[in-house]
Amino acid sequence: MRHVYIRGILGLIWIAAAVFGGVQGRVEMAAFYILMGGVCLYSAYAMWKKGKDHD
């Protein structure tokens, strides 16, 4: 279950970086950070859902 928390935290960090990059005006990097954050958060959610179904 620890890997789910780590992926979730990494996803939130990527999203925070996207907000920070968007404020600074780096739209291309902000879009990339949003993509990476979405992938991490989706992965964490899928792993959490899969683990929840097995319990």
N, CA, C and O atoms as a GROMACS GRO file, in nm:
protein
  220
    1MET      N    1   0.082  -0.119   0.000
    1MET     CA    2   0.000   0.000   0.000
    1MET      C    3   0.086   0.125   0.000
    1MET      O    4   0.041   0.233  -0.040
    2ARG      N    5   0.211   0.110   0.044
    2ARG     CA    6   0.300   0.226   0.051
    2ARG      C    7   0.325   0.286  -0.087
    2ARG      O    8   0.334   0.408  -0.100
    3HIS      N    9   0.335   0.201  -0.191
    3HIS     CA   10   0.361   0.251  -0.325
    3HIS      C   11   0.245   0.337  -0.376
    3HIS      O   12   0.266   0.426  -0.459
    4VAL      N   13   0.124   0.311  -0.329
    4VAL     CA   14   0.010   0.393  -0.368
    4VAL      C   15   0.026   0.533  -0.310
    4VAL      O   16   0.001   0.632  -0.380
    5TYR      N   17   0.067   0.542  -0.186
    5TYR     CA   18   0.089   0.673  -0.123
    5TYR      C   19   0.202   0.749  -0.192
    5TYR      O   20   0.191   0.869  -0.215
    6ILE      N   21   0.309   0.679  -0.224
    6ILE     CA   22   0.423   0.744  -0.289
    6ILE      C   23   0.382   0.796  -0.426
    6ILE      O   24   0.417   0.909  -0.461
    7ARG      N   25   0.309   0.717  -0.504
    7ARG     CA   26   0.265   0.763  -0.636
    7ARG      C   27   0.168   0.880  -0.623
    7ARG      O   28   0.171   0.972  -0.704
    8GLY      N   29   0.083   0.875  -0.523
    8GLY     CA   30  -0.010   0.986  -0.501
    8GLY      C   31   0.062   1.114  -0.465
    8GLY      O   32   0.028   1.222  -0.515
    9ILE      N   33   0.162   1.104  -0.378
    9ILE     CA   34   0.239   1.221  -0.339
    9ILE      C   35   0.317   1.276  -0.458
    9ILE      O   36   0.322   1.397  -0.479
   10LEU      N   37   0.377   1.187  -0.537
   10LEU     CA   38   0.449   1.232  -0.656
   10LEU      C   39   0.354   1.301  -0.754
   10LEU      O   40   0.391   1.401  -0.815
   11GLY      N   41   0.234   1.248  -0.769
   11GLY     CA   42   0.136   1.311  -0.857
   11GLY      C   43   0.100   1.451  -0.810
   11GLY      O   44   0.088   1.542  -0.891
   12LEU      N   45   0.084   1.467  -0.679
   12LEU     CA   46   0.053   1.600  -0.626
   12LEU      C   47   0.169   1.696  -0.643
   12LEU      O   48   0.148   1.815  -0.666
   13ILE      N   49   0.291   1.646  -0.632
   13ILE     CA   50   0.408   1.731  -0.654
   13ILE      C   51   0.413   1.777  -0.800
   13ILE      O   52   0.442   1.894  -0.827
   14TRP      N   53   0.386   1.686  -0.894
   14TRP     CA   54   0.383   1.723  -1.036
   14TRP      C   55   0.276   1.829  -1.063
   14TRP      O   56   0.300   1.923  -1.138
   15ILE      N   57   0.159   1.813  -1.001
   15ILE     CA   58   0.051   1.911  -1.021
   15ILE      C   59   0.092   2.046  -0.961
   15ILE      O   60   0.065   2.150  -1.021
   16ALA      N   61   0.157   2.046  -0.845
   16ALA     CA   62   0.205   2.170  -0.786
   16ALA      C   63   0.308   2.236  -0.876
   16ALA      O   64   0.310   2.359  -0.890
   17ALA      N   65   0.395   2.157  -0.936
   17ALA     CA   66   0.494   2.210  -1.030
   17ALA      C   67   0.425   2.270  -1.152
   17ALA      O   68   0.472   2.370  -1.207
   18ALA      N   69   0.315   2.210  -1.194
   18ALA     CA   70   0.240   2.263  -1.308
   18ALA      C   71   0.181   2.400  -1.274
   18ALA      O   72   0.185   2.492  -1.356
   19VAL      N   73   0.128   2.413  -1.155
   19VAL     CA   74   0.072   2.542  -1.113
   19VAL      C   75   0.184   2.646  -1.107
   19VAL      O   76   0.167   2.758  -1.155
   20PHE      N   77   0.295   2.610  -1.047
   20PHE     CA   78   0.408   2.702  -1.036
   20PHE      C   79   0.461   2.740  -1.174
   20PHE      O   80   0.491   2.857  -1.199
   21GLY      N   81   0.472   2.643  -1.264
   21GLY     CA   82   0.518   2.671  -1.400
   21GLY      C   83   0.419   2.757  -1.477
   21GLY      O   84   0.460   2.843  -1.555
   22GLY      N   85   0.290   2.735  -1.454
   22GLY     CA   86   0.189   2.817  -1.520
   22GLY      C   87   0.193   2.961  -1.473
   22GLY      O   88   0.173   3.053  -1.553
   23VAL      N   89   0.219   2.981  -1.345
   23VAL     CA   90   0.230   3.117  -1.290
   23VAL      C   91   0.351   3.189  -1.349
   23VAL      O   92   0.346   3.309  -1.375
   24GLN      N   93   0.458   3.115  -1.370
   24GLN     CA   94   0.579   3.174  -1.426
   24GLN      C   95   0.569   3.196  -1.577
   24GLN      O   96   0.653   3.264  -1.635
   25GLY      N   97   0.467   3.139  -1.640
   25GLY     CA   98   0.447   3.160  -1.782
   25GLY      C   99   0.505   3.052  -1.871
   25GLY      O  100   0.509   3.069  -1.993
   26ARG      N  101   0.549   2.943  -1.814
   26ARG     CA  102   0.602   2.832  -1.895
   26ARG      C  103   0.488   2.734  -1.924
   26ARG      O  104   0.473   2.633  -1.855
   27VAL      N  105   0.410   2.765  -2.025
   27VAL     CA  106   0.290   2.689  -2.055
   27VAL      C  107   0.324   2.547  -2.102
   27VAL      O  108   0.255   2.452  -2.066
   28GLU      N  109   0.430   2.534  -2.182
   28GLU     CA  110   0.466   2.402  -2.234
   28GLU      C  111   0.506   2.308  -2.120
   28GLU      O  112   0.464   2.192  -2.116
   29MET      N  113   0.586   2.360  -2.027
   29MET     CA  114   0.628   2.277  -1.915
   29MET      C  115   0.511   2.250  -1.821
   29MET      O  116   0.502   2.141  -1.763
   30ALA      N  117   0.422   2.347  -1.805
   30ALA     CA  118   0.305   2.326  -1.719
   30ALA      C  119   0.217   2.214  -1.776
   30ALA      O  120   0.166   2.132  -1.701
   31ALA      N  121   0.202   2.212  -1.907
   31ALA     CA  122   0.123   2.106  -1.970
   31ALA      C  123   0.189   1.969  -1.949
   31ALA      O  124   0.121   1.870  -1.922
   32PHE      N  125   0.321   1.966  -1.960
   32PHE     CA  126   0.394   1.841  -1.937
   32PHE      C  127   0.379   1.795  -1.792
   32PHE      O  128   0.360   1.676  -1.766
   33TYR      N  129   0.388   1.890  -1.698
   33TYR     CA  130   0.374   1.856  -1.557
   33TYR      C  131   0.233   1.806  -1.526
   33TYR      O  132   0.215   1.715  -1.445
   34ILE      N  133   0.134   1.866  -1.589
   34ILE     CA  134  -0.004   1.818  -1.569
   34ILE      C  135  -0.018   1.675  -1.621
   34ILE      O  136  -0.081   1.591  -1.557
   35LEU      N  137   0.041   1.649  -1.736
   35LEU     CA  138   0.037   1.514  -1.793
   35LEU      C  139   0.103   1.414  -1.698
   35LEU      O  140   0.048   1.307  -1.671
   36MET      N  141   0.222   1.448  -1.649
   36MET     CA  142   0.294   1.357  -1.558
   36MET      C  143   0.219   1.339  -1.427
   36MET      O  144   0.213   1.228  -1.374
   37GLY      N  145   0.162   1.445  -1.375
   37GLY     CA  146   0.084   1.436  -1.252
   37GLY      C  147  -0.039   1.350  -1.270
   37GLY      O  148  -0.074   1.270  -1.183
   38GLY      N  149  -0.105   1.366  -1.385
   38GLY     CA  150  -0.223   1.285  -1.414
   38GLY      C  151  -0.190   1.137  -1.424
   38GLY      O  152  -0.264   1.052  -1.376
   39VAL      N  153  -0.078   1.107  -1.487
   39VAL     CA  154  -0.035   0.967  -1.501
   39VAL      C  155  -0.005   0.907  -1.363
   39VAL      O  156  -0.046   0.795  -1.334
   40CYS      N  157   0.066   0.982  -1.279
   40CYS     CA  158   0.098   0.932  -1.145
   40CYS      C  159  -0.028   0.913  -1.061
   40CYS      O  160  -0.044   0.811  -0.994
   41LEU      N  161  -0.119   1.011  -1.066
   41LEU     CA  162  -0.241   1.001  -0.987
   41LEU      C  163  -0.332   0.889  -1.038
   41LEU      O  164  -0.394   0.819  -0.958
   42TYR      N  165  -0.339   0.872  -1.170
   42TYR     CA  166  -0.420   0.762  -1.224
   42TYR      C  167  -0.361   0.628  -1.184
   42TYR      O  168  -0.434   0.535  -1.149
   43SER      N  169  -0.230   0.618  -1.190
   43SER     CA  170  -0.163   0.493  -1.150
   43SER      C  171  -0.189   0.462  -1.004
   43SER      O  172  -0.216   0.348  -0.968
   44ALA      N  173  -0.180   0.563  -0.918
   44ALA     CA  174  -0.206   0.543  -0.775
   44ALA      C  175  -0.351   0.501  -0.753
   44ALA      O  176  -0.378   0.412  -0.673
   45TYR      N  177  -0.444   0.564  -0.824
   45TYR     CA  178  -0.585   0.530  -0.808
   45TYR      C  179  -0.612   0.387  -0.856
   45TYR      O  180  -0.686   0.313  -0.790
   46ALA      N  181  -0.554   0.349  -0.969
   46ALA     CA  182  -0.575   0.214  -1.022
   46ALA      C  183  -0.519   0.108  -0.927
   46ALA      O  184  -0.583   0.005  -0.904
   47MET      N  185  -0.401   0.134  -0.871
   47MET     CA  186  -0.342   0.040  -0.775
   47MET      C  187  -0.425   0.033  -0.648
   47MET      O  188  -0.444  -0.075  -0.592
   48TRP      N  189  -0.475   0.147  -0.601
   48TRP     CA  190  -0.558   0.150  -0.481
   48TRP      C  191  -0.688   0.075  -0.504
   48TRP      O  192  -0.733   0.000  -0.417
   49LYS      N  193  -0.748   0.095  -0.620
   49LYS     CA  194  -0.874   0.028  -0.653
   49LYS      C  195  -0.851  -0.124  -0.664
   49LYS      O  196  -0.932  -0.203  -0.616
   50LYS      N  197  -0.740  -0.164  -0.726
   50LYS     CA  198  -0.708  -0.306  -0.741
   50LYS      C  199  -0.684  -0.370  -0.604
   50LYS      O  200  -0.730  -0.481  -0.580
   51GLY      N  201  -0.614  -0.302  -0.516
   51GLY     CA  202  -0.589  -0.354  -0.382
   51GLY      C  203  -0.716  -0.359  -0.299
   51GLY      O  204  -0.734  -0.449  -0.217
   52LYS      N  205  -0.804  -0.263  -0.319
   52LYS     CA  206  -0.930  -0.258  -0.245
   52LYS      C  207  -1.020  -0.373  -0.286
   52LYS      O  208  -1.092  -0.429  -0.203
   53ASP      N  209  -1.019  -0.410  -0.415
   53ASP     CA  210  -1.103  -0.519  -0.463
   53ASP      C  211  -1.058  -0.655  -0.408
   53ASP      O  212  -1.140  -0.745  -0.391
   54HIS      N  213  -0.929  -0.670  -0.379
   54HIS     CA  214  -0.878  -0.797  -0.329
   54HIS      C  215  -0.906  -0.818  -0.181
   54HIS      O  216  -0.900  -0.931  -0.132
   55ASP      N  217  -0.937  -0.710  -0.109
   55ASP     CA  218  -0.964  -0.723   0.036
   55ASP      C  219  -1.102  -0.773   0.064
   55ASP      O  220  -1.140  -0.789   0.180
   0.00000   0.00000   0.00000
